[in-house]
Amino acid sequence: MDKKVVVTGCSGFIGFHLSNSLLEADIQVIGIDSLNSAYDVKLKQKRLEKLDKNNNFTFFNYNLSQEDSLNEIKKYDISTIYHMAARAGVRQSFLDPQSYIEDNTYATANVVNFCKEIEIPEIILASTSSIYGDSGENLMVEEKDEKIKPPSVYASTKLSGESLSKIILEDTNTNLIISRFFTVYGPYGRPDMSILRFIHWIINEEKVKVFGNGEQQRSFTYIKDVVDALRRMSGLENSHTFNVGSNITVSLNEVIKLIEEFTGKNANIENLERAYKDPDVVRPNLEKINEAIGWEPTTEIQEGIEKTVSWYKENEDYLKDLVYVNE
Ligand SMILES: NC(=O)c1ccc[n+]([C@@H]2O[C@H](COP(=O)([O-])OP(=O)(O)OC[C@H]3O[C@@H](n4cnc5c(N)ncnc54)[C@H](O)[C@@H]3O)[C@@H](O)[C@H]2O)c1
């Protein structure tokens, strides 16, 4: 039986690009997604339609927060699980904590228990820089983990996923690679995140809503670089925790300027009060990932924004009608 790679959250932004990359390398992919309504499901369906065209792709619509949701795929010979499924977004997590606990804490525990039960060699788990909160810039991973105090419901549920995975997989034959992503952007990105919302609002000449004065810096990381990191993580001999992000930070105002440049339109900015305290600067330390898998991001923000704007323009027919909610 051919070995298969499982990608949970395959209809989501990162899971979709990762699945595409695996399929392009002729790897057989089992994609799992609940197609939840955390943001406009039409975009998830568009991503899924693209994946479904490949004969090496098999899709299961499962909700991983249900304990036995993975029973049906026990029969496959699985080499790796990429667990990308989650409910993401900080703001929304304060309004709907229960869904975050179900989709992040329960679902991760279920996926990891499944790895343990059928002895899957490795799981690569998506985590987030949001867990660092205000704990500073240039962060090391692991060495400073005891200082982490997640500042949101979202971050708490993601950190609980990390902790449960470590405990459940202790003394098993499953390798655990935790990948803490910083702000990821690019084509097929999430309509609840700043870059896609800004592009949509600027192109359609709508008000560009910015929380705070827009001077907050983010480690914007292009999706292609993130997929490259995820692919390189497979096959490592030991468990690791890595930061996956750009160490060059850019402010929201700079991002808006670039979008103005590539769309040829002016942004009509409306500055709103920041509803919660998100850190001003979040910058990763990349020593560990660089040493272990030789990874560093290579896409500059200008190139990444240009490509994302082009993708929006090419797909404007359906993108202009999506619902763009706040992160
Ligand atoms: N995009 C970013 O900037 C970013 C940054 C840090 C961390 N992350 C993490 O990376 C991962 C992927 O993020 P994304 O941006 O692709 O998000 P996304 O919301 O686009 O994708 C997540 C997918 O998981 C699915 N899902 C959610 N709960 C599920 C469940 N219980 N069962 C099955 N499927 C379920 C959703 O339907 C969605 O399609 C997440 O774990 C997220 O926490 C993302």
The ligand as an SDF file (V2000), in Angstrom:
LIG
                    3D

 44 48  0  0  0  0  0  0  0  0999 V2000
   -2.4320   32.2520    8.7980 N   0  0  0  0  0  0  0  0  0  0  0  0
   -1.6440   32.6930    9.7720 C   0  0  0  0  0  0  0  0  0  0  0  0
   -1.1090   33.8200    9.7150 O   0  0  0  0  0  0  0  0  0  0  0  0
   -1.3380   31.8250   10.9620 C   0  0  0  0  0  0  0  0  0  0  0  0
   -0.4730   32.3460   11.9360 C   0  0  0  0  0  0  0  0  0  0  0  0
   -0.1800   31.5660   13.0360 C   0  0  0  0  0  0  0  0  0  0  0  0
   -0.6880   30.2900   13.1580 C   0  0  0  0  0  0  0  0  0  0  0  0
   -1.5320   29.8080   12.2160 N   0  0  0  0  0  0  0  0  0  0  0  0
   -2.0460   28.4390   12.3930 C   0  0  0  0  0  0  0  0  0  0  0  0
   -1.8710   27.7640   11.1700 O   0  0  0  0  0  0  0  0  0  0  0  0
   -2.9440   26.8460   10.9580 C   0  0  0  0  0  0  0  0  0  0  0  0
   -3.6150   27.1180    9.6250 C   0  0  0  0  0  0  0  0  0  0  0  0
   -4.0960   28.4660    9.6170 O   0  0  0  0  0  0  0  0  0  0  0  0
   -4.8550   29.0800    8.3800 P   0  0  0  0  0  0  0  0  0  0  0  0
   -4.4700   30.5060    8.2980 O   0  0  0  0  0  0  0  0  0  0  0  0
   -4.6800   28.1980    7.2110 O   0  0  0  0  0  0  0  0  0  0  0  0
   -6.3560   29.0130    8.9220 O   0  0  0  0  0  0  0  0  0  0  0  0
   -7.7020   28.6200    8.1580 P   0  0  0  0  0  0  0  0  0  0  0  0
   -8.8090   29.0070    9.0750 O   0  0  0  0  0  0  0  0  0  0  0  0
   -7.6910   29.1830    6.7780 O   0  0  0  0  0  0  0  0  0  0  0  0
   -7.6170   27.0400    8.0560 O   0  0  0  0  0  0  0  0  0  0  0  0
   -7.9710   26.1630    9.0910 C   0  0  0  0  0  0  0  0  0  0  0  0
   -8.9160   25.1080    8.5210 C   0  0  0  0  0  0  0  0  0  0  0  0
   -9.1950   24.1700    9.5630 O   0  0  0  0  0  0  0  0  0  0  0  0
  -10.5520   23.7710    9.4480 C   0  0  0  0  0  0  0  0  0  0  0  0
  -11.0000   23.3110   10.7610 N   0  0  0  0  0  0  0  0  0  0  0  0
  -11.1890   24.0640   11.8790 C   0  0  0  0  0  0  0  0  0  0  0  0
  -11.6310   23.3050   12.8840 N   0  0  0  0  0  0  0  0  0  0  0  0
  -11.7410   22.0310   12.4060 C   0  0  0  0  0  0  0  0  0  0  0  0
  -12.1580   20.8020   12.9710 C   0  0  0  0  0  0  0  0  0  0  0  0
  -12.5870   20.7250   14.2390 N   0  0  0  0  0  0  0  0  0  0  0  0
  -12.1380   19.6960   12.1850 N   0  0  0  0  0  0  0  0  0  0  0  0
  -11.7090   19.7620   10.8900 C   0  0  0  0  0  0  0  0  0  0  0  0
  -11.3170   20.9180   10.3040 N   0  0  0  0  0  0  0  0  0  0  0  0
  -11.3370   22.0330   11.0540 C   0  0  0  0  0  0  0  0  0  0  0  0
  -11.2800   25.0260    8.9700 C   0  0  0  0  0  0  0  0  0  0  0  0
  -12.5040   24.7430    8.3190 O   0  0  0  0  0  0  0  0  0  0  0  0
  -10.2570   25.6610    8.0450 C   0  0  0  0  0  0  0  0  0  0  0  0
  -10.4840   25.3210    6.6930 O   0  0  0  0  0  0  0  0  0  0  0  0
   -3.8610   26.9940   12.1620 C   0  0  0  0  0  0  0  0  0  0  0  0
   -3.5260   25.9950   13.0890 O   0  0  0  0  0  0  0  0  0  0  0  0
   -3.5220   28.3610   12.7220 C   0  0  0  0  0  0  0  0  0  0  0  0
   -3.7600   28.4180   14.1210 O   0  0  0  0  0  0  0  0  0  0  0  0
   -1.8800   30.5470   11.1110 C   0  0  0  0  0  0  0  0  0  0  0  0
  1  2  1  0
  2  3  2  0
  2  4  1  0
  4  5  1  0
  4 44  2  0
  5  6  2  0
  6  7  1  0
  7  8  2  0
  8  9  1  0
  8 44  1  0
  9 10  1  0
  9 42  1  0
 10 11  1  0
 11 12  1  0
 11 40  1  0
 12 13  1  0
 13 14  1  0
 14 15  2  0
 14 16  1  0
 14 17  1  0
 17 18  1  0
 18 19  2  0
 18 20  1  0
 18 21  1  0
 21 22  1  0
 22 23  1  0
 23 24  1  0
 23 38  1  0
 24 25  1  0
 25 26  1  0
 25 36  1  0
 26 27  1  0
 26 35  1  0
 27 28  2  0
 28 29  1  0
 29 30  1  0
 29 35  2  0
 30 31  1  0
 30 32  2  0
 32 33  1  0
 33 34  2  0
 34 35  1  0
 36 37  1  0
 36 38  1  0
 38 39  1  0
 40 41  1  0
 40 42  1  0
 42 43  1  0
M  CHG  2   8   1  16  -1
M  END
$$$$
